[in-house]
């Protein structure tokens, strides 16, 4: 007895971070909103995430984005983000990749010039502006989640490192922000293994000491992200640049600087009074790729000054493929997947 399971994928990357966009093979999910559908995947169908992020089909450094019908009539399509840490409600790099994939696949008809449309993420509606030149998606600008500083310059003792000063921002997930220079890093590619080990120790220490609660979302789980901040260089009156590295717990150093990491940096710079509305920050990764974040304004949410921002980057299509999964393969766990496959996608002989 064997079973053949087929999923349709568009593999993309933004800044080096690979996002696997699932465009076919999955039944409509239960849930009145994309956020509800994300909860269903997380609680009842986590097999899809594990399948595409674990051997033999993937690696933990990748992400997965499942295209779903939008539940908000203002959006073209919806998408659910899956990573090694679970199900973030928002991600800049995944949004840039998803927007590119829906344009390149024709799910959203491509228009020459600047094109605006909305996607529905688990966090809500996301405004997209695509720059299309000669039929090619050259850049995507997406709304970053409203971001704020939860904790400013706290100190924690980390075994094997010593006392570490950190701030915490929320930008789609809670980020610990640490000064790379204070920890002895230059943020070069040959430091990648040491950065991962250092970040793992810091995140473990913070998780053991405290939790974090969003002002409307409440408890969103243990802190999953850490962002190493390099020195900030001012390259124009309204433009800054900084080497940066994002870590996802457990164990992953992102290839890009990440959109949410860039939003977290903008929130910190605004908190410290070093940027004004209209200013931009380019974060540069270990692989010399970058995203540009723009600080667009603030609003007050209770005791929090929330930073509004947009993120710009470019995604590339790597492959279009059918993933054929043999459930008799001892390396493949199909539990948590069968019940969400589209009718006709599963067959036995």
C-alpha positions as CSV (number, residue, x, y, z in Angstrom):
1,X,0.0,0.0,0.0
2,X,1.4,3.4,-1.0
3,X,0.0,6.9,-1.2
4,X,1.0,9.7,-3.5
5,X,0.4,13.2,-2.2
6,X,1.0,16.3,-4.4
7,X,1.4,19.9,-3.4
8,X,2.1,22.8,-5.9
9,X,4.9,25.2,-4.8
10,X,6.6,28.3,-5.9
11,X,9.9,28.6,-4.2
12,X,11.2,32.2,-3.7
13,X,13.7,34.1,-1.7
14,X,14.0,37.7,-0.4
15,X,17.4,38.7,1.0
16,X,18.5,35.0,0.9
17,X,15.6,33.7,3.1
18,X,13.7,31.1,1.1
19,X,9.9,31.1,1.3
20,X,8.1,28.1,-0.1
21,X,4.7,29.4,-1.4
22,X,2.0,26.6,-1.4
23,X,-0.4,27.5,-4.2
24,X,-2.2,24.2,-4.7
25,X,-3.1,20.9,-3.1
26,X,-4.7,22.0,0.1
27,X,-8.4,22.1,0.9
28,X,-10.0,25.3,2.1
29,X,-9.4,25.5,5.9
30,X,-12.1,26.0,8.5
31,X,-12.1,29.5,10.1
32,X,-13.9,32.8,9.7
33,X,-10.6,34.7,9.3
34,X,-7.1,34.0,8.1
35,X,-6.1,34.2,11.7
36,X,-8.6,31.5,12.6
37,X,-7.3,29.3,9.8
38,X,-3.8,29.8,11.1
39,X,-4.9,28.5,14.5
40,X,-6.5,25.5,12.8
41,X,-3.2,24.7,11.0
42,X,-1.2,25.1,14.2
43,X,-3.5,23.0,16.4
44,X,-4.9,20.4,14.0
45,X,-2.7,20.2,10.8
46,X,0.9,21.0,11.7
47,X,2.0,18.3,9.3
48,X,2.2,20.7,6.4
49,X,4.8,22.9,8.2
50,X,6.8,19.9,9.3
51,X,6.7,18.3,5.9
52,X,8.2,21.3,4.1
53,X,10.7,22.5,6.8
54,X,12.2,19.1,7.7
55,X,14.2,16.5,5.8
56,X,13.9,15.2,3.1
57,X,11.9,18.1,1.6
58,X,13.3,21.1,3.4
59,X,15.4,22.6,6.1
60,X,14.6,24.7,9.2
61,X,16.1,27.9,7.7
62,X,13.3,28.0,5.1
63,X,9.7,29.4,5.6
64,X,6.4,28.2,4.2
65,X,3.5,30.4,3.1
66,X,0.1,28.8,2.4
67,X,-2.1,30.8,0.0
68,X,-5.7,30.7,1.2
69,X,-8.8,32.6,0.0
70,X,-9.1,36.0,1.6
71,X,-11.9,36.4,4.1
72,X,-11.8,40.2,3.9
73,X,-13.3,41.4,0.6
74,X,-10.6,44.2,0.4
75,X,-7.9,41.6,-0.1
76,X,-6.9,39.7,-3.2
77,X,-5.8,36.5,-1.3
78,X,-4.7,35.4,2.1
79,X,-1.6,33.7,3.4
80,X,-0.5,31.8,6.5
81,X,3.2,31.9,7.5
82,X,5.0,28.9,8.9
83,X,8.5,28.9,10.3
84,X,10.7,26.7,12.5
85,X,9.4,28.5,15.6
86,X,5.8,28.0,14.6
87,X,3.2,30.4,13.2
88,X,4.1,34.1,13.3
89,X,1.2,36.3,12.5
90,X,3.4,38.5,10.3
91,X,6.7,38.5,8.5
92,X,8.2,41.1,6.1
93,X,10.3,38.8,4.0
94,X,7.5,36.2,3.7
95,X,5.1,39.0,2.7
96,X,7.5,40.3,0.0
97,X,7.9,36.7,-1.3
98,X,4.2,36.0,-1.2
99,X,3.3,39.2,-3.0
100,X,5.9,38.4,-5.7
101,X,4.6,34.8,-6.1
102,X,0.9,35.8,-6.5
103,X,1.9,38.3,-9.2
104,X,4.3,36.0,-11.0
105,X,1.7,33.1,-10.9
106,X,-1.1,35.3,-12.1
107,X,-3.2,34.9,-9.0
108,X,-3.1,38.7,-9.0
109,X,-2.8,40.1,-12.6
110,X,0.5,41.9,-13.1
111,X,0.4,45.6,-14.2
112,X,3.3,47.6,-15.5
113,X,4.5,50.4,-13.3
114,X,3.5,50.8,-9.7
115,X,0.6,48.5,-8.7
116,X,-1.2,48.5,-5.3
117,X,-3.3,45.7,-3.8
118,X,-4.0,44.1,-0.4
119,X,-3.2,40.7,1.1
120,X,-4.7,39.3,4.2
121,X,-2.2,38.0,6.7
122,X,-3.1,36.4,10.1
123,X,-2.3,39.9,11.5
124,X,-4.9,41.5,9.2
125,X,-4.8,43.5,5.9
126,X,-1.4,44.3,4.4
127,X,-1.1,47.1,1.8
128,X,1.3,46.1,-1.0
129,X,2.9,48.3,-3.6
130,X,4.7,46.4,-6.4
131,X,7.1,48.0,-8.9
132,X,6.8,46.1,-12.2
133,X,9.3,46.9,-14.9
134,X,9.3,45.1,-18.3
135,X,7.0,42.5,-16.8
136,X,9.4,41.8,-13.9
137,X,8.5,42.4,-10.2
138,X,11.5,44.6,-9.2
139,X,10.5,45.6,-5.7
140,X,7.7,45.1,-3.2
141,X,6.9,47.6,-0.5
142,X,4.6,46.3,2.3
143,X,3.2,47.7,5.5
144,X,5.2,46.8,8.5
145,X,3.2,45.9,11.6
146,X,2.8,48.8,14.0
147,X,5.8,48.4,16.3
148,X,6.7,49.5,19.8
149,X,9.3,49.2,22.5
150,X,8.2,47.0,25.4
151,X,11.4,47.0,27.4
152,X,14.3,49.5,27.1
153,X,17.9,48.6,28.1
154,X,17.2,45.8,30.6
155,X,20.1,43.6,31.9
156,X,20.2,39.9,32.3
157,X,23.0,37.4,33.3
158,X,23.5,34.8,30.6
159,X,25.5,31.7,31.5
160,X,28.7,31.5,29.4
161,X,28.5,35.2,28.3
162,X,27.9,37.4,31.4
163,X,25.7,40.4,31.8
164,X,23.9,41.4,28.6
165,X,22.0,44.6,28.0
166,X,18.9,44.2,25.8
167,X,15.8,46.0,24.7
168,X,12.5,44.3,23.5
169,X,10.4,45.5,20.6
170,X,7.2,44.1,19.2
171,X,7.0,44.2,15.4
172,X,5.0,41.1,14.5
173,X,6.7,39.1,17.3
174,X,8.7,40.0,20.3
175,X,12.4,40.8,19.5
176,X,15.3,41.0,21.9
177,X,17.6,43.8,20.5
178,X,21.2,43.6,21.4
179,X,24.3,45.6,20.5
180,X,26.6,43.4,18.4
181,X,29.7,45.4,19.2
182,X,29.2,45.1,22.9
183,X,29.1,41.3,22.4
184,X,32.3,41.3,20.3
185,X,30.7,40.8,16.9
186,X,31.4,42.6,13.6
187,X,28.4,40.8,11.8
188,X,30.5,39.1,9.2
189,X,29.5,35.8,7.6
190,X,32.2,33.8,9.3
191,X,30.7,34.6,12.7
192,X,27.4,32.9,11.8
193,X,27.9,29.8,14.1
194,X,29.0,31.9,17.0
195,X,26.1,34.4,16.5
196,X,23.6,31.5,16.6
197,X,25.2,30.1,19.8
198,X,25.2,33.5,21.5
199,X,21.7,34.3,20.5
200,X,20.5,30.9,21.7
201,X,21.9,31.5,25.2
202,X,20.4,34.9,25.4
203,X,17.0,33.9,24.3
204,X,17.0,30.9,26.6
205,X,17.9,33.2,29.5
206,X,15.2,35.7,28.7
207,X,12.5,33.0,28.2
208,X,13.4,31.5,31.6
209,X,13.2,34.9,33.4
210,X,10.1,36.5,31.9
211,X,7.3,36.5,29.4
212,X,5.8,39.3,27.2
213,X,2.2,40.4,26.6
214,X,1.0,42.5,23.6
215,X,-1.4,45.4,24.4
216,X,-4.2,43.8,22.4
217,X,-3.1,40.3,21.6
218,X,-2.3,39.3,25.1
219,X,0.1,36.4,25.7
220,X,1.7,35.5,22.4
221,X,4.1,32.9,23.7
222,X,7.8,32.9,24.6
223,X,10.1,35.5,23.0
224,X,11.2,33.8,19.7
225,X,13.5,36.4,18.0
226,X,16.8,38.2,18.7
227,X,18.3,40.9,16.5
228,X,22.0,41.8,16.5
229,X,22.4,45.5,15.8
230,X,25.6,46.9,14.2
231,X,26.7,50.5,14.3
232,X,24.3,52.9,12.5
233,X,25.9,55.0,9.7
234,X,24.1,58.1,8.4
235,X,24.6,58.1,4.7
236,X,22.2,61.0,3.9
237,X,20.1,63.5,5.8
238,X,17.2,61.1,6.0
239,X,18.9,57.7,5.3
240,X,20.7,55.4,7.7
241,X,22.4,52.0,7.2
242,X,23.3,49.3,9.7
243,X,24.7,45.8,9.6
244,X,22.1,43.5,11.2
245,X,21.4,39.8,11.9
246,X,18.2,38.2,13.0
247,X,18.0,34.9,15.0
248,X,14.9,32.7,15.2
249,X,14.7,30.3,18.1
250,X,15.8,27.6,18.2
251,X,19.0,27.7,16.2
252,X,18.4,29.6,13.0
253,X,20.3,32.7,11.8
254,X,18.2,34.3,9.0
255,X,19.8,34.9,5.6
256,X,18.1,38.3,5.4
257,X,17.9,40.9,8.1
258,X,14.1,40.3,8.1
259,X,11.3,42.8,7.7
260,X,10.1,42.5,11.2
261,X,13.6,42.9,12.5
262,X,14.0,46.1,10.5
263,X,10.6,47.4,11.9
264,X,11.9,46.6,15.4
265,X,15.0,48.7,14.7
266,X,12.9,51.6,13.6
267,X,10.9,51.4,16.8
268,X,14.1,51.5,18.9
269,X,15.5,54.4,16.9
270,X,12.3,56.4,17.3
271,X,12.3,55.6,21.1
272,X,15.8,56.9,21.3
273,X,14.9,60.0,19.3
274,X,17.4,59.5,16.5
275,X,14.9,59.4,13.6
276,X,11.9,61.4,12.4
277,X,9.0,60.5,10.1
278,X,10.2,60.1,6.6
279,X,13.6,58.7,7.6
280,X,14.8,55.4,6.2
281,X,17.0,52.6,7.6
282,X,18.7,50.0,5.4
283,X,19.6,46.9,7.3
284,X,22.4,44.8,5.8
285,X,22.8,41.1,6.3
286,X,25.7,38.7,6.7
287,X,25.2,38.0,3.0
288,X,25.2,41.7,2.0
289,X,21.5,41.7,1.2
290,X,19.2,44.4,2.6
291,X,15.8,45.6,3.3
292,X,14.8,49.3,3.6
293,X,12.4,50.4,6.4
294,X,10.8,53.8,6.4
295,X,9.4,55.4,9.6
296,X,6.1,56.9,8.5
297,X,4.6,58.1,11.8
298,X,3.4,57.3,15.3
299,X,0.2,56.9,17.2
300,X,-0.6,56.3,20.8
301,X,-2.0,52.9,22.0
302,X,-2.5,53.2,25.8
303,X,1.0,53.6,27.3
304,X,2.7,52.6,24.1
305,X,4.0,54.9,21.3
306,X,3.4,52.8,18.2
307,X,5.7,53.3,15.2
308,X,4.1,53.0,11.8
309,X,6.4,51.8,9.0
310,X,6.8,50.3,5.6
311,X,9.4,47.8,4.4
312,X,10.8,47.5,0.8
313,X,12.7,44.5,-0.6
314,X,13.0,42.3,-3.7
315,X,12.1,38.7,-4.1
316,X,13.3,36.2,-6.7
317,X,11.4,33.2,-8.0
318,X,13.6,30.1,-7.7
319,X,11.4,27.2,-8.8
320,X,7.9,26.1,-9.6
321,X,7.3,22.5,-8.6
322,X,5.0,19.7,-7.7
323,X,6.1,18.1,-4.4
324,X,5.3,14.4,-4.5
325,X,5.2,12.8,-1.0
326,X,5.4,9.1,-0.4
327,X,3.9,8.3,2.9
328,X,5.6,4.9,2.9
329,X,9.0,6.7,3.2
330,X,10.2,6.3,6.8
331,X,11.5,9.9,6.7
332,X,8.1,11.3,6.0
333,X,5.3,11.8,8.6
334,X,2.0,12.3,6.8
335,X,0.0,12.5,10.0
336,X,-1.5,15.9,10.4
337,X,-1.6,16.3,6.6
338,X,-4.0,13.8,5.0
339,X,-7.2,15.6,6.1
340,X,-6.3,18.9,4.5
341,X,-5.2,17.6,1.1
342,X,-7.5,18.6,-1.8
343,X,-9.9,16.0,-3.1
344,X,-8.1,13.8,-5.6
345,X,-4.6,14.6,-4.2
346,X,-4.5,11.4,-2.3
347,X,-4.5,8.0,-4.0
348,X,-3.7,4.5,-3.0
349,X,-2.8,1.4,-4.9
